[in-house]
Amino acid sequence: MRLVVCERPSNIIYILQELHRRNRIMEERIKAKEIVIKVLDCMHNNLEEVYKATYAPARYIVHLHPDDYDRLEGLFSKIKEGIAQALQDELDALNRGAQPKGLLTGKLARLGLRQIDEMTYERAGPQWNIEIQADAQEEIFPGSLIIESFNDLDSQSDNVSGGGRTIRVVERHTASGTSRSREVIRNDSAPQRIYARISYRDENGLAVYEMTKPLIKIGRGKRAYATDLTLNASEDISREHLHIRYNETSRQFEIKDLSTLGTKVNNVSVRKSVGIDKATNEKKYMDLWDPLPFPAQIVLADLLVLEFAGVTPT
């Protein structure tokens, strides 16, 4: 007697797996409309009441996962226009004494903002300023986003002596909820500090870059990767190749390698902060910082040399 085993055809299994994969990807994608709604929500979360006037943040930076960034990049001008128009419409509605429309109905009531006769709602800046950037380190998942909002009316005023201050609020929107952090940034008129100078030669010729903030990103940049020092060089240099920071606690410089082909400091390889997770076979990111001597020679992909020198840390 012959035993016959009936199995589901492999092509049907593949089709079911592919449909499941596509459904999961669609669920992870963030929609353009969701970005507009989250920015409006961010505005309401950060209204600042000052007697008879309430101020809304004027500047917003939206950070997207690189996959979402690439998919929506062709619509960014329309998305930013839509966000600016929605913010203005919302402000106008508040000034008419009406409750916000649509998905944000009742938001003010839930926030517990008290009503004041003659209350006005104003933008904390001369115009709506919307930026959309990619989260190059993939610290957020597809379908999630980070929104930075800035309340910087004082820094825009010519009448404020010695500079003003900016209130920066960061909101992380993920499937598990929303978290917020708040920071005050001083806009002083004092001369800008120079941490270090970097001399290099790329395809544009010899150049010197001054490091004027405690953390900089270096690479070929462009597209989804915002770099401080952008190199015109071979594709062997990653778009975001490395980071350099000045650690205020240890009073030392540090370097992090995010590249494909590696970085060396004085002929010693820097530990890589990008690897492959063997369990999932997916890219994983680690926050590995190595000491950066001062001065030092930094070599990117055994190809391009950065001479890190010039200013003694204080």
Phi and psi in degrees as GROMACS dihedral restraints (atoms count N, CA, C in turn):
[ dihedral_restraints ]
;  ai    aj    ak    al  type     phi  dphi    fc
    3     4     5     6     1  -100.0    20    10
    4     5     6     7     1   131.6    20    10
    6     7     8     9     1   -89.8    20    10
    7     8     9    10     1   125.6    20    10
    9    10    11    12     1  -109.6    20    10
   10    11    12    13     1   123.5    20    10
   12    13    14    15     1  -104.9    20    10
   13    14    15    16     1   120.5    20    10
   15    16    17    18     1   -92.1    20    10
   16    17    18    19     1   124.7    20    10
   18    19    20    21     1  -121.6    20    10
   19    20    21    22     1   149.8    20    10
   21    22    23    24     1   -68.1    20    10
   22    23    24    25     1   134.2    20    10
   24    25    26    27     1   -56.0    20    10
   25    26    27    28     1   139.4    20    10
   27    28    29    30     1   -61.7    20    10
   28    29    30    31     1   -31.1    20    10
   30    31    32    33     1   -68.2    20    10
   31    32    33    34     1   -31.2    20    10
   33    34    35    36     1   -69.2    20    10
   34    35    36    37     1   -41.9    20    10
   36    37    38    39     1   -60.5    20    10
   37    38    39    40     1   -42.8    20    10
   39    40    41    42     1   -62.0    20    10
   40    41    42    43     1   -42.9    20    10
   42    43    44    45     1   -62.8    20    10
   43    44    45    46     1   -43.0    20    10
   45    46    47    48     1   -64.1    20    10
   46    47    48    49     1   -42.1    20    10
   48    49    50    51     1   -64.0    20    10
   49    50    51    52     1   -41.1    20    10
   51    52    53    54     1   -66.1    20    10
   52    53    54    55     1   -40.4    20    10
   54    55    56    57     1   -63.7    20    10
   55    56    57    58     1   -40.7    20    10
   57    58    59    60     1   -63.2    20    10
   58    59    60    61     1   -42.5    20    10
   60    61    62    63     1   -63.2    20    10
   61    62    63    64     1   -44.1    20    10
   63    64    65    66     1   -66.4    20    10
   64    65    66    67     1   -38.9    20    10
   66    67    68    69     1   -63.1    20    10
   67    68    69    70     1   -40.4    20    10
   69    70    71    72     1   -65.2    20    10
   70    71    72    73     1   -40.6    20    10
   72    73    74    75     1   -64.1    20    10
   73    74    75    76     1   -42.3    20    10
   75    76    77    78     1   -62.8    20    10
   76    77    78    79     1   -37.9    20    10
   78    79    80    81     1   -66.8    20    10
   79    80    81    82     1   -31.1    20    10
   81    82    83    84     1   -81.3    20    10
   82    83    84    85     1   -16.4    20    10
   84    85    86    87     1   -73.1    20    10
   85    86    87    88     1   142.8    20    10
   87    88    89    90     1   -96.0    20    10
   88    89    90    91     1   139.4    20    10
   90    91    92    93     1   -94.2    20    10
   91    92    93    94     1   152.0    20    10
   93    94    95    96     1   -57.6    20    10
   94    95    96    97     1   -40.0    20    10
   96    97    98    99     1   -62.3    20    10
   97    98    99   100     1   -36.1    20    10
   99   100   101   102     1   -64.1    20    10
  100   101   102   103     1   -36.4    20    10
  102   103   104   105     1   -62.3    20    10
  103   104   105   106     1   -45.4    20    10
  105   106   107   108     1   -59.8    20    10
  106   107   108   109     1   -45.8    20    10
  108   109   110   111     1   -63.6    20    10
  109   110   111   112     1   -41.4    20    10
  111   112   113   114     1   -66.8    20    10
  112   113   114   115     1   -36.1    20    10
  114   115   116   117     1   -68.2    20    10
  115   116   117   118     1   -41.6    20    10
  117   118   119   120     1   -60.3    20    10
  118   119   120   121     1   -42.2    20    10
  120   121   122   123     1   -62.2    20    10
  121   122   123   124     1   -40.2    20    10
  123   124   125   126     1   -62.9    20    10
  124   125   126   127     1   -40.6    20    10
  126   127   128   129     1   -59.6    20    10
  127   128   129   130     1   -47.0    20    10
  129   130   131   132     1   -65.2    20    10
  130   131   132   133     1   -36.1    20    10
  132   133   134   135     1   -66.3    20    10
  133   134   135   136     1   -20.5    20    10
  135   136   137   138     1  -122.3    20    10
  136   137   138   139     1    24.5    20    10
  138   139   140   141     1   -66.3    20    10
  139   140   141   142     1   134.4    20    10
  141   142   143   144     1  -115.9    20    10
  142   143   144   145     1   115.1    20    10
  144   145   146   147     1   -88.0    20    10
  145   146   147   148     1   127.9    20    10
  147   148   149   150     1  -129.0    20    10
  148   149   150   151     1    94.8    20    10
  150   151   152   153     1    53.4    20    10
  151   152   153   154     1  -107.3    20    10
  153   154   155   156     1  -100.1    20    10
  154   155   156   157     1    13.1    20    10
  156   157   158   159     1  -133.0    20    10
  157   158   159   160     1   141.5    20    10
  159   160   161   162     1  -122.4    20    10
  160   161   162   163     1   131.2    20    10
  162   163   164   165     1  -108.0    20    10
  163   164   165   166     1   136.3    20    10
  165   166   167   168     1  -105.1    20    10
  166   167   168   169     1   139.9    20    10
  168   169   170   171     1   -54.8    20    10
  169   170   171   172     1   140.9    20    10
  171   172   173   174     1  -100.7    20    10
  172   173   174   175     1   -20.3    20    10
  174   175   176   177     1  -119.3    20    10
  175   176   177   178     1   135.1    20    10
  177   178   179   180     1  -136.6    20    10
  178   179   180   181     1   135.1    20    10
  180   181   182   183     1  -118.1    20    10
  181   182   183   184     1   120.5    20    10
  183   184   185   186     1  -101.8    20    10
  184   185   186   187     1   123.6    20    10
  186   187   188   189     1  -105.6    20    10
  187   188   189   190     1   126.3    20    10
  189   190   191   192     1  -116.3    20    10
  190   191   192   193     1   155.5    20    10
  192   193   194   195     1   -61.4    20    10
  193   194   195   196     1   143.7    20    10
  195   196   197   198     1   -51.9    20    10
  196   197   198   199     1   -35.1    20    10
  198   199   200   201     1   -64.5    20    10
  199   200   201   202     1   -44.7    20    10
  201   202   203   204     1   -66.6    20    10
  202   203   204   205     1   -38.3    20    10
  204   205   206   207     1   -60.3    20    10
  205   206   207   208     1   -50.6    20    10
  207   208   209   210     1   -62.7    20    10
  208   209   210   211     1   -38.8    20    10
  210   211   212   213     1   -68.6    20    10
  211   212   213   214     1   -34.6    20    10
  213   214   215   216     1  -100.8    20    10
  214   215   216   217     1    -2.4    20    10
  216   217   218   219     1   -55.0    20    10
  217   218   219   220     1   -38.2    20    10
  219   220   221   222     1   -67.2    20    10
  220   221   222   223     1   -13.5    20    10
  222   223   224   225     1  -106.5    20    10
  223   224   225   226     1     4.4    20    10
  225   226   227   228     1   -58.1    20    10
  226   227   228   229     1   -41.3    20    10
  228   229   230   231     1   -61.5    20    10
  229   230   231   232     1   -40.4    20    10
  231   232   233   234     1   -71.3    20    10
  232   233   234   235     1   -38.3    20    10
  234   235   236   237     1   -64.1    20    10
  235   236   237   238     1   -44.1    20    10
  237   238   239   240     1   -65.9    20    10
  238   239   240   241     1   -39.1    20    10
  240   241   242   243     1   -62.0    20    10
  241   242   243   244     1   -42.8    20    10
  243   244   245   246     1   -63.7    20    10
  244   245   246   247     1   -40.9    20    10
  246   247   248   249     1   -63.6    20    10
  247   248   249   250     1   -47.2    20    10
  249   250   251   252     1   -61.3    20    10
  250   251   252   253     1   -42.5    20    10
  252   253   254   255     1   -66.9    20    10
  253   254   255   256     1   -41.0    20    10
  255   256   257   258     1   -64.3    20    10
  256   257   258   259     1   -40.6    20    10
  258   259   260   261     1   -63.1    20    10
  259   260   261   262     1   -42.8    20    10
  261   262   263   264     1   -67.4    20    10
  262   263   264   265     1   -41.5    20    10
  264   265   266   267     1   -60.7    20    10
  265   266   267   268     1   -40.3    20    10
  267   268   269   270     1   -65.9    20    10
  268   269   270   271     1   -41.6    20    10
  270   271   272   273     1   -65.0    20    10
  271   272   273   274     1   -41.2    20    10
  273   274   275   276     1   -63.2    20    10
  274   275   276   277     1   -40.3    20    10
  276   277   278   279     1   -64.2    20    10
  277   278   279   280     1   -40.2    20    10
  279   280   281   282     1   -63.9    20    10
  280   281   282   283     1   -39.0    20    10
  282   283   284   285     1   -71.5    20    10
  283   284   285   286     1   -23.5    20    10
  285   286   287   288     1   -80.8    20    10
  286   287   288   289     1    -3.9    20    10
  288   289   290   291     1    80.9    20    10
  289   290   291   292     1    12.6    20    10
  291   292   293   294     1   -94.6    20    10
  292   293   294   295     1   155.3    20    10
  294   295   296   297     1   -74.2    20    10
  295   296   297   298     1   147.3    20    10
  297   298   299   300     1   -56.4    20    10
  298   299   300   301     1   146.0    20    10
  300   301   302   303     1   -89.2    20    10
  301   302   303   304     1   167.3    20    10
  303   304   305   306     1    65.1    20    10
  304   305   306   307     1  -133.2    20    10
  306   307   308   309     1   -68.7    20    10
  307   308   309   310     1   -16.3    20    10
  309   310   311   312     1  -101.6    20    10
  310   311   312   313     1    13.3    20    10
  312   313   314   315     1   -58.8    20    10
  313   314   315   316     1   131.7    20    10
  315   316   317   318     1    82.1    20    10
  316   317   318   319     1     5.1    20    10
  318   319   320   321     1   -62.3    20    10
  319   320   321   322     1   -44.2    20    10
  321   322   323   324     1   -62.1    20    10
  322   323   324   325     1   -40.8    20    10
  324   325   326   327     1   -62.2    20    10
  325   326   327   328     1   -41.3    20    10
  327   328   329   330     1   -67.4    20    10
  328   329   330   331     1   -31.1    20    10
  330   331   332   333     1   -78.1    20    10
  331   332   333   334     1   -11.5    20    10
  333   334   335   336     1    75.0    20    10
  334   335   336   337     1    24.4    20    10
  336   337   338   339     1   -74.4    20    10
  337   338   339   340     1   126.9    20    10
  339   340   341   342     1   -79.3    20    10
  340   341   342   343     1   151.4    20    10
  342   343   344   345     1   -89.1    20    10
  343   344   345   346     1   133.9    20    10
  345   346   347   348     1  -126.1    20    10
  346   347   348   349     1   130.1    20    10
  348   349   350   351     1   -56.6    20    10
  349   350   351   352     1   140.4    20    10
  351   352   353   354     1    69.6    20    10
  352   353   354   355     1    13.0    20    10
  354   355   356   357     1   -65.3    20    10
  355   356   357   358     1   134.4    20    10
  357   358   359   360     1  -118.1    20    10
  358   359   360   361     1   151.9    20    10
  360   361   362   363     1  -116.8    20    10
  361   362   363   364     1   125.5    20    10
  363   364   365   366     1  -129.9    20    10
  364   365   366   367     1   158.4    20    10
  366   367   368   369     1   -87.1    20    10
  367   368   369   370     1   132.4    20    10
  369   370   371   372     1   -85.6    20    10
  370   371   372   373     1    62.6    20    10
  372   373   374   375     1   163.6    20    10
  373   374   375   376     1   163.9    20    10
  375   376   377   378     1   -69.4    20    10
  376   377   378   379     1   -24.7    20    10
  378   379   380   381     1  -159.6    20    10
  379   380   381   382     1   164.9    20    10
  381   382   383   384     1   -72.8    20    10
  382   383   384   385     1   130.1    20    10
  384   385   386   387     1  -124.6    20    10
  385   386   387   388     1   109.7    20    10
  387   388   389   390     1  -116.4    20    10
  388   389   390   391     1   127.9    20    10
  390   391   392   393     1  -124.6    20    10
  391   392   393   394     1   146.5    20    10
  393   394   395   396     1  -125.5    20    10
  394   395   396   397     1   124.0    20    10
  396   397   398   399     1  -129.7    20    10
  397   398   399   400     1   157.8    20    10
  399   400   401   402     1   -89.7    20    10
  400   401   402   403     1   143.2    20    10
  402   403   404   405     1   -83.9    20    10
  403   404   405   406     1    87.7    20    10
  405   406   407   408     1   -60.8    20    10
  406   407   408   409     1   -28.9    20    10
  408   409   410   411     1   -86.9    20    10
  409   410   411   412     1     1.0    20    10
  411   412   413   414     1    53.6    20    10
  412   413   414   415     1    46.3    20    10
  414   415   416   417     1   -80.0    20    10
  415   416   417   418     1   -13.9    20    10
  417   418   419   420     1  -116.2    20    10
  418   419   420   421     1   156.9    20    10
  420   421   422   423     1   -89.0    20    10
  421   422   423   424     1   159.2    20    10
  423   424   425   426     1   -55.9    20    10
  424   425   426   427     1   139.5    20    10
  426   427   428   429     1    89.6    20    10
  427   428   429   430     1    -9.6    20    10
  429   430   431   432     1  -106.4    20    10
  430   431   432   433     1   167.5    20    10
  432   433   434   435     1  -155.9    20    10
  433   434   435   436     1   160.6    20    10
  435   436   437   438     1  -120.1    20    10
  436   437   438   439     1   133.3    20    10
  438   439   440   441     1  -120.2    20    10
  439   440   441   442     1   126.0    20    10
  441   442   443   444     1  -103.0    20    10
  442   443   444   445     1   128.9    20    10
  444   445   446   447     1  -118.6    20    10
  445   446   447   448     1   145.3    20    10
  447   448   449   450     1  -128.6    20    10
  448   449   450   451     1   128.3    20    10
  450   451   452   453     1  -108.9    20    10
  451   452   453   454     1    97.5    20    10
  453   454   455   456     1  -130.4    20    10
  454   455   456   457     1    44.7    20    10
  456   457   458   459     1   -61.7    20    10
  457   458   459   460     1   -43.1    20    10
  459   460   461   462     1   -61.8    20    10
  460   461   462   463     1   -38.9    20    10
  462   463   464   465     1   -69.6    20    10
  463   464   465   466     1   -16.3    20    10
  465   466   467   468     1   -90.3    20    10
  466   467   468   469     1   -10.2    20    10
  468   469   470   471     1   -88.6    20    10
  469   470   471   472     1   135.4    20    10
  471   472   473   474     1   -78.6    20    10
  472   473   474   475     1   -10.9    20    10
  474   475   476   477     1   -92.0    20    10
  475   476   477   478     1    -3.4    20    10
  477   478   479   480     1   -91.2    20    10
  478   479   480   481     1   113.6    20    10
  480   481   482   483     1   -80.9    20    10
  481   482   483   484     1   141.1    20    10
  483   484   485   486     1    76.0    20    10
  484   485   486   487     1    13.7    20    10
  486   487   488   489     1    86.0    20    10
  487   488   489   490     1   176.3    20    10
  489   490   491   492     1  -126.6    20    10
  490   491   492   493     1  -148.4    20    10
  492   493   494   495     1  -145.5    20    10
  493   494   495   496     1   153.0    20    10
  495   496   497   498     1  -115.9    20    10
  496   497   498   499     1   131.7    20    10
  498   499   500   501     1   -93.7    20    10
  499   500   501   502     1   117.2    20    10
  501   502   503   504     1  -110.9    20    10
  502   503   504   505     1   122.7    20    10
  504   505   506   507     1  -118.3    20    10
  505   506   507   508     1   128.7    20    10
  507   508   509   510     1  -109.7    20    10
  508   509   510   511     1   124.9    20    10
  510   511   512   513     1  -115.8    20    10
  511   512   513   514     1   128.3    20    10
  513   514   515   516     1  -106.0    20    10
  514   515   516   517     1   117.6    20    10
  516   517   518   519     1  -106.3    20    10
  517   518   519   520     1   112.1    20    10
  519   520   521   522     1  -130.3    20    10
  520   521   522   523     1   176.6    20    10
  522   523   524   525     1   -62.3    20    10
  523   524   525   526     1   -25.7    20    10
  525   526   527   528     1   -88.8    20    10
  526   527   528   529     1    -3.8    20    10
  528   529   530   531     1   135.2    20    10
  529   530   531   532     1  -167.4    20    10
  531   532   533   534     1  -119.6    20    10
  532   533   534   535     1   133.5    20    10
  534   535   536   537     1  -121.1    20    10
  535   536   537   538     1   151.9    20    10
  537   538   539   540     1  -133.2    20    10
  538   539   540   541     1   145.9    20    10
  540   541   542   543     1  -136.0    20    10
  541   542   543   544     1   153.0    20    10
  543   544   545   546     1  -130.3    20    10
  544   545   546   547     1   139.6    20    10
  546   547   548   549     1  -144.8    20    10
  547   548   549   550     1   140.2    20    10
  549   550   551   552     1  -101.6    20    10
  550   551   552   553     1   123.6    20    10
  552   553   554   555     1  -108.1    20    10
  553   554   555   556     1   122.5    20    10
  555   556   557   558     1   -81.7    20    10
  556   557   558   559     1   133.8    20    10
  558   559   560   561     1  -108.9    20    10
  559   560   561   562     1    70.4    20    10
  561   562   563   564     1   -79.1    20    10
  562   563   564   565     1   154.9    20    10
  564   565   566   567     1   -91.6    20    10
  565   566   567   568     1     7.3    20    10
  567   568   569   570     1   -67.2    20    10
  568   569   570   571     1   155.4    20    10
  570   571   572   573     1   -57.7    20    10
  571   572   573   574     1   145.9    20    10
  573   574   575   576     1   -71.3    20    10
  574   575   576   577     1   135.8    20    10
  576   577   578   579     1   -77.0    20    10
  577   578   579   580     1   138.8    20    10
  579   580   581   582     1  -106.7    20    10
  580   581   582   583     1   115.7    20    10
  582   583   584   585     1   -80.5    20    10
  583   584   585   586     1   -40.2    20    10
  585   586   587   588     1  -163.5    20    10
  586   587   588   589     1   168.8    20    10
  588   589   590   591     1  -124.0    20    10
  589   590   591   592     1   140.9    20    10
  591   592   593   594     1  -123.0    20    10
  592   593   594   595     1   117.8    20    10
  594   595   596   597     1   -99.0    20    10
  595   596   597   598     1   140.5    20    10
  597   598   599   600     1  -160.4    20    10
  598   599   600   601     1   166.9    20    10
  600   601   602   603     1  -132.3    20    10
  601   602   603   604     1   117.0    20    10
  603   604   605   606     1  -116.2    20    10
  604   605   606   607     1  -161.0    20    10
  606   607   608   609     1   -69.9    20    10
  607   608   609   610     1   -12.5    20    10
  609   610   611   612     1   -88.2    20    10
  610   611   612   613     1    -8.5    20    10
  612   613   614   615     1   111.2    20    10
  613   614   615   616     1  -167.2    20    10
  615   616   617   618     1   -75.8    20    10
  616   617   618   619     1   138.0    20    10
  618   619   620   621     1  -150.9    20    10
  619   620   621   622     1   160.9    20    10
  621   622   623   624     1  -128.9    20    10
  622   623   624   625     1   129.5    20    10
  624   625   626   627     1  -111.6    20    10
  625   626   627   628     1   132.5    20    10
  627   628   629   630     1   -98.8    20    10
  628   629   630   631     1   124.9    20    10
  630   631   632   633     1   -84.8    20    10
  631   632   633   634     1   105.9    20    10
  633   634   635   636     1  -110.5    20    10
  634   635   636   637     1    11.4    20    10
  636   637   638   639     1  -142.6    20    10
  637   638   639   640     1   159.6    20    10
  639   640   641   642     1   -70.5    20    10
  640   641   642   643     1   -13.0    20    10
  642   643   644   645     1  -140.3    20    10
  643   644   645   646     1   129.5    20    10
  645   646   647   648     1  -129.6    20    10
  646   647   648   649     1   154.0    20    10
  648   649   650   651     1  -113.3    20    10
  649   650   651   652     1   134.9    20    10
  651   652   653   654     1  -125.8    20    10
  652   653   654   655     1   135.2    20    10
  654   655   656   657     1   169.2    20    10
  655   656   657   658     1  -169.6    20    10
  657   658   659   660     1   -75.7    20    10
  658   659   660   661     1   -20.0    20    10
  660   661   662   663     1    63.1    20    10
  661   662   663   664     1  -149.8    20    10
  663   664   665   666     1    72.2    20    10
  664   665   666   667     1   167.3    20    10
  666   667   668   669     1    49.1    20    10
  667   668   669   670     1  -118.4    20    10
  669   670   671   672     1   -86.7    20    10
  670   671   672   673     1     3.2    20    10
  672   673   674   675     1  -115.0    20    10
  673   674   675   676     1   110.6    20    10
  675   676   677   678     1   -89.8    20    10
  676   677   678   679     1   112.5    20    10
  678   679   680   681     1  -113.0    20    10
  679   680   681   682     1   150.4    20    10
  681   682   683   684     1   -81.6    20    10
  682   683   684   685     1   -45.2    20    10
  684   685   686   687     1  -109.9    20    10
  685   686   687   688     1   105.7    20    10
  687   688   689   690     1   -98.7    20    10
  688   689   690   691     1   122.8    20    10
  690   691   692   693     1  -101.2    20    10
  691   692   693   694     1   133.6    20    10
  693   694   695   696     1   -93.6    20    10
  694   695   696   697     1    94.1    20    10
  696   697   698   699     1  -149.2    20    10
  697   698   699   700     1  -179.5    20    10
  699   700   701   702     1   -59.2    20    10
  700   701   702   703     1   155.2    20    10
  702   703   704   705     1   -66.5    20    10
  703   704   705   706     1    -8.6    20    10
  705   706   707   708     1   -64.3    20    10
  706   707   708   709     1   -25.7    20    10
  708   709   710   711     1   -82.4    20    10
  709   710   711   712     1   123.9    20    10
  711   712   713   714     1   -67.6    20    10
  712   713   714   715     1   156.1    20    10
  714   715   716   717     1   -60.5    20    10
  715   716   717   718     1   -39.7    20    10
  717   718   719   720     1  -124.5    20    10
  718   719   720   721     1    94.0    20    10
  720   721   722   723     1   -85.3    20    10
  721   722   723   724     1   -43.4    20    10
  723   724   725   726     1  -157.4    20    10
  724   725   726   727     1   162.1    20    10
  726   727   728   729     1  -119.1    20    10
  727   728   729   730     1   145.7    20    10
  729   730   731   732     1  -125.8    20    10
  730   731   732   733     1   135.6    20    10
  732   733   734   735     1  -137.5    20    10
  733   734   735   736     1   155.7    20    10
  735   736   737   738     1  -104.8    20    10
  736   737   738   739     1   116.7    20    10
  738   739   740   741     1   -83.2    20    10
  739   740   741   742     1   109.0    20    10
  741   742   743   744     1   -65.2    20    10
  742   743   744   745     1   -27.7    20    10
  744   745   746   747     1   -72.9    20    10
  745   746   747   748     1   -51.6    20    10
  747   748   749   750     1   -86.0    20    10
  748   749   750   751     1   -11.8    20    10
  750   751   752   753     1    57.3    20    10
  751   752   753   754     1    40.5    20    10
  753   754   755   756     1  -133.8    20    10
  754   755   756   757     1   155.3    20    10
  756   757   758   759     1   -84.4    20    10
  757   758   759   760     1   149.6    20    10
  759   760   761   762     1  -137.9    20    10
  760   761   762   763     1   156.5    20    10
  762   763   764   765     1  -133.3    20    10
  763   764   765   766     1   143.4    20    10
  765   766   767   768     1  -129.3    20    10
  766   767   768   769     1   130.1    20    10
  768   769   770   771     1   -97.8    20    10
  769   770   771   772     1   123.8    20    10
  771   772   773   774     1  -118.1    20    10
  772   773   774   775     1    15.7    20    10
  774   775   776   777     1   -90.2    20    10
  775   776   777   778     1   173.7    20    10
  777   778   779   780     1   -88.3    20    10
  778   779   780   781     1   -40.8    20    10
  780   781   782   783     1  -104.1    20    10
  781   782   783   784     1     6.0    20    10
  783   784   785   786     1    91.7    20    10
  784   785   786   787     1   167.5    20    10
  786   787   788   789     1  -139.9    20    10
  787   788   789   790     1   142.0    20    10
  789   790   791   792     1  -124.4    20    10
  790   791   792   793     1   143.7    20    10
  792   793   794   795     1  -120.6    20    10
  793   794   795   796     1   116.4    20    10
  795   796   797   798     1    50.7    20    10
  796   797   798   799     1    45.7    20    10
  798   799   800   801     1    71.4    20    10
  799   800   801   802     1    10.4    20    10
  801   802   803   804     1  -111.7    20    10
  802   803   804   805     1   128.8    20    10
  804   805   806   807     1   -67.5    20    10
  805   806   807   808     1   137.0    20    10
  807   808   809   810     1   -83.8    20    10
  808   809   810   811     1   139.7    20    10
  810   811   812   813     1   -58.9    20    10
  811   812   813   814     1   140.7    20    10
  813   814   815   816     1   -86.2    20    10
  814   815   816   817     1   133.0    20    10
  816   817   818   819     1   -95.3    20    10
  817   818   819   820     1     4.2    20    10
  819   820   821   822     1  -124.2    20    10
  820   821   822   823     1   128.7    20    10
  822   823   824   825     1  -145.8    20    10
  823   824   825   826     1  -174.3    20    10
  825   826   827   828     1  -113.6    20    10
  826   827   828   829     1   126.8    20    10
  828   829   830   831     1   -73.8    20    10
  829   830   831   832     1   114.5    20    10
  831   832   833   834     1   -64.2    20    10
  832   833   834   835     1   -28.4    20    10
  834   835   836   837     1   -72.3    20    10
  835   836   837   838     1   -38.4    20    10
  837   838   839   840     1  -109.6    20    10
  838   839   840   841     1   -11.0    20    10
  840   841   842   843     1    60.1    20    10
  841   842   843   844     1    27.8    20    10
  843   844   845   846     1  -112.7    20    10
  844   845   846   847     1   158.3    20    10
  846   847   848   849     1   -68.0    20    10
  847   848   849   850     1   137.4    20    10
  849   850   851   852     1  -129.2    20    10
  850   851   852   853     1   150.8    20    10
  852   853   854   855     1  -116.0    20    10
  853   854   855   856     1   137.3    20    10
  855   856   857   858     1  -126.6    20    10
  856   857   858   859     1   146.0    20    10
  858   859   860   861     1   -95.9    20    10
  859   860   861   862     1    75.0    20    10
  861   862   863   864     1  -105.3    20    10
  862   863   864   865     1   113.8    20    10
  864   865   866   867     1  -110.4    20    10
  865   866   867   868     1   129.6    20    10
  867   868   869   870     1  -106.9    20    10
  868   869   870   871     1   150.0    20    10
  870   871   872   873     1   -60.8    20    10
  871   872   873   874     1   141.5    20    10
  873   874   875   876     1  -117.1    20    10
  874   875   876   877     1   107.0    20    10
  876   877   878   879     1   -60.7    20    10
  877   878   879   880     1   164.0    20    10
  879   880   881   882     1  -135.3    20    10
  880   881   882   883     1   111.0    20    10
  882   883   884   885     1   -81.4    20    10
  883   884   885   886     1   176.3    20    10
  885   886   887   888     1  -156.9    20    10
  886   887   888   889     1   156.8    20    10
  888   889   890   891     1  -106.9    20    10
  889   890   891   892     1   121.5    20    10
  891   892   893   894     1  -109.4    20    10
  892   893   894   895     1   125.6    20    10
  894   895   896   897     1  -115.3    20    10
  895   896   897   898     1   124.5    20    10
  897   898   899   900     1   -99.0    20    10
  898   899   900   901     1   121.8    20    10
  900   901   902   903     1    53.9    20    10
  901   902   903   904     1    33.4    20    10
  903   904   905   906     1    54.3    20    10
  904   905   906   907     1    30.9    20    10
  906   907   908   909     1  -133.7    20    10
  907   908   909   910     1   -52.6    20    10
  909   910   911   912     1  -114.4    20    10
  910   911   912   913     1   134.2    20    10
  912   913   914   915     1  -107.5    20    10
  913   914   915   916     1   131.2    20    10
  915   916   917   918     1  -111.8    20    10
  916   917   918   919     1   125.6    20    10
  918   919   920   921     1   -95.9    20    10
  919   920   921   922     1   108.8    20    10
  921   922   923   924     1   -95.9    20    10
  922   923   924   925     1   109.2    20    10
  924   925   926   927     1  -168.5    20    10
  925   926   927   928     1   178.8    20    10
  927   928   929   930     1   120.1    20    10
  928   929   930   931     1   -43.5    20    10
  930   931   932   933     1  -131.0    20    10
  931   932   933   934     1   128.3    20    10
  933   934   935   936     1   -77.5    20    10
  934   935   936   937     1   127.4    20    10
  936   937   938   939     1   -59.0    20    10
  937   938   939   940     1   143.1    20    10
